[in-house]
Amino acid sequence: MLRRLGYEHGPALATRTIDYYLPRTCDGSTLSSLVHAWILAHVDGDEAWRLFLESLFSDITDTQRGTTAEGVHLGAMAGTVDLVQRCHAGIRTRGGTLHLEPHLPAAIGELRLGLRYRGHWGIDLTCRQEVLRVMLRPGATSPIRISYAAEDVEIQPGASWESPLQHGRATPSD
């Protein structure tokens, strides 16, 4: 869309835009650090992780100075789960395929998620700094398709698949 509007874009544009707007953004909501963490998750994993933790602990540390007594910040709580799933684990679904593109900050040594996808409760996803592994537990009714880097793989019930990660980012396996 940006290219159609006559704007060149690439990794440098995201960094320049973030550097410009982040100091100009007011942070009056518990969702601010969550949105900042989401935006930074693909360009500055360490800062994204710091802001993620700020969001995660917003009620415990009472970042709004007195509003925790009025109730928990459910949007911030749900947003942290979403950020882990869609940014750090890189989970997307399209066309009957589970697409994976992990972006793990250095602070995450291992991320394990149990997923429900297309009627399956038994999908185990493990992301480490060096490897991505998907297992479909036995007893699942049908195989699932995953897409990772340049691979498109079908996993049968009871089987698993893994591929190396390089610096927490997806790379094709050999």
C-alpha positions as CSV (number, residue, x, y, z in Angstrom):
1,M,0.0,0.0,0.0
2,L,2.8,2.4,0.9
3,R,4.5,1.8,-2.5
4,R,1.2,2.4,-4.3
5,L,1.0,5.8,-2.5
6,G,4.5,6.6,-3.7
7,Y,6.4,6.0,-0.5
8,E,9.5,3.8,-0.4
9,H,9.6,1.5,2.6
10,G,11.8,-1.1,4.3
11,P,13.3,-1.8,7.6
12,A,14.8,1.7,7.9
13,L,11.3,3.3,7.6
14,A,10.0,1.3,10.6
15,T,13.0,2.3,12.7
16,R,12.8,6.0,11.6
17,T,9.1,6.1,12.3
18,I,9.4,4.5,15.7
19,D,12.3,6.8,16.6
20,Y,10.2,9.8,15.7
21,Y,6.9,8.9,17.3
22,L,7.9,7.0,20.5
23,P,9.2,10.0,22.4
24,R,6.2,12.1,21.2
25,T,3.6,9.6,22.5
26,C,1.8,10.2,25.8
27,D,1.6,7.1,28.0
28,G,-1.6,7.7,29.9
29,S,-3.0,4.2,29.4
30,T,-1.9,0.7,30.4
31,L,-2.2,-0.2,26.8
32,S,0.5,2.3,25.8
33,S,3.4,0.1,26.8
34,L,1.7,-2.9,25.2
35,V,1.3,-1.1,21.8
36,H,4.9,0.1,22.0
37,A,6.1,-3.5,22.8
38,W,4.1,-4.8,19.8
39,I,5.6,-2.2,17.4
40,L,9.2,-2.8,18.7
41,A,8.9,-6.6,18.8
42,H,10.4,-6.9,15.2
43,V,13.0,-4.1,15.5
44,D,14.2,-4.0,19.1
45,G,13.6,-7.2,21.0
46,D,15.2,-6.1,24.2
47,E,13.1,-2.9,24.5
48,A,10.0,-4.7,23.4
49,W,10.6,-7.2,26.2
50,R,11.0,-4.5,28.8
51,L,7.7,-2.8,27.7
52,F,6.0,-6.2,27.6
53,L,7.0,-6.8,31.2
54,E,5.7,-3.3,32.1
55,S,2.3,-4.2,30.6
56,L,2.3,-7.6,32.2
57,F,2.9,-6.2,35.6
58,S,0.8,-3.1,35.2
59,D,-1.7,-4.1,37.9
60,I,0.8,-5.6,40.3
61,T,3.0,-2.5,40.3
62,D,0.0,-0.2,39.9
63,T,1.5,1.8,37.1
64,Q,-1.7,4.0,36.9
65,R,-1.1,5.0,40.5
66,G,-4.3,4.0,42.2
67,T,-6.6,2.6,39.5
68,T,-5.9,-1.1,40.3
69,A,-8.4,-0.9,43.2
70,E,-11.0,-0.1,40.6
71,G,-10.3,-3.4,38.8
72,V,-7.7,-5.1,36.6
73,H,-6.8,-3.9,33.2
74,L,-8.2,-6.7,31.2
75,G,-7.3,-5.2,27.8
76,A,-3.6,-5.1,28.8
77,M,-3.7,-8.6,30.2
78,A,-5.3,-10.0,27.0
79,G,-2.9,-7.9,24.9
80,T,0.2,-9.5,26.5
81,V,-1.1,-13.0,25.6
82,D,-1.7,-11.8,22.1
83,L,1.8,-10.3,21.9
84,V,3.4,-13.6,22.9
85,Q,1.4,-15.6,20.4
86,R,1.5,-13.3,17.4
87,C,4.8,-11.4,17.8
88,H,7.2,-13.6,19.8
89,A,5.9,-17.0,18.6
90,G,4.9,-15.4,15.2
91,I,1.7,-17.4,14.9
92,R,-0.7,-16.5,12.0
93,T,-3.4,-18.5,10.2
94,R,-4.2,-18.2,6.5
95,G,-5.9,-20.6,4.1
96,G,-6.0,-23.6,6.4
97,T,-2.3,-23.3,7.3
98,L,-0.6,-22.4,10.6
99,H,2.1,-19.9,9.7
100,L,5.0,-19.4,12.1
101,E,7.6,-16.6,12.1
102,P,9.1,-16.4,15.7
103,H,10.9,-13.3,16.9
104,L,12.2,-14.1,20.3
105,P,13.9,-11.4,22.4
106,A,17.2,-12.5,24.0
107,A,15.5,-12.6,27.4
108,I,13.3,-15.6,26.2
109,G,15.3,-18.8,26.4
110,E,12.3,-21.0,25.6
111,L,8.7,-20.3,24.8
112,R,6.2,-23.2,25.0
113,L,2.6,-22.9,23.9
114,G,-0.3,-25.4,23.8
115,L,-2.5,-24.4,20.9
116,R,-6.0,-25.1,19.7
117,Y,-6.2,-24.9,16.0
118,R,-8.8,-26.2,13.5
119,G,-10.5,-28.3,16.2
120,H,-7.2,-29.7,17.6
121,W,-6.4,-29.2,21.2
122,G,-3.2,-31.1,21.1
123,I,-0.7,-28.9,19.3
124,D,2.5,-28.2,21.2
125,L,4.7,-25.3,19.9
126,T,8.2,-24.8,21.4
127,C,10.4,-21.9,20.3
128,R,14.0,-21.7,21.5
129,Q,16.7,-19.3,20.4
130,E,18.1,-22.1,18.2
131,V,15.1,-24.3,17.2
132,L,11.4,-24.3,16.5
133,R,9.4,-27.5,17.1
134,V,5.8,-28.3,16.5
135,M,4.2,-31.5,17.8
136,L,0.7,-32.8,17.0
137,R,-0.3,-35.1,19.9
138,P,-1.6,-38.6,19.1
139,G,-5.4,-38.9,18.9
140,A,-5.8,-35.8,16.8
141,T,-8.4,-36.4,14.1
142,S,-6.4,-35.1,11.1
143,P,-3.0,-33.7,10.1
144,I,-2.3,-30.0,10.2
145,R,-0.3,-27.8,7.7
146,I,2.3,-25.4,8.9
147,S,4.3,-22.9,7.0
148,Y,7.7,-21.8,8.2
149,A,10.2,-19.7,6.2
150,A,10.3,-21.4,2.8
151,E,8.8,-24.7,4.1
152,D,5.2,-25.9,3.9
153,V,4.9,-29.1,6.0
154,E,2.0,-31.4,6.9
155,I,2.3,-32.9,10.4
156,Q,0.4,-36.2,11.1
157,P,-1.2,-37.0,14.5
158,G,1.5,-38.3,16.9
159,A,4.3,-36.7,14.8
160,S,6.5,-33.7,15.3
161,W,8.6,-31.4,13.1
162,E,11.5,-29.0,13.9
163,S,13.7,-26.6,12.2
164,P,16.6,-24.4,13.3
165,L,16.2,-20.7,14.2
166,Q,19.0,-18.2,13.8
167,H,19.1,-15.3,16.2
168,G,15.4,-16.0,17.1
169,R,14.2,-15.5,13.5
170,A,12.9,-18.0,11.1
171,T,15.4,-19.6,8.6
172,P,14.7,-22.4,6.1
173,S,15.9,-25.8,7.2
174,D,18.1,-27.9,5.0
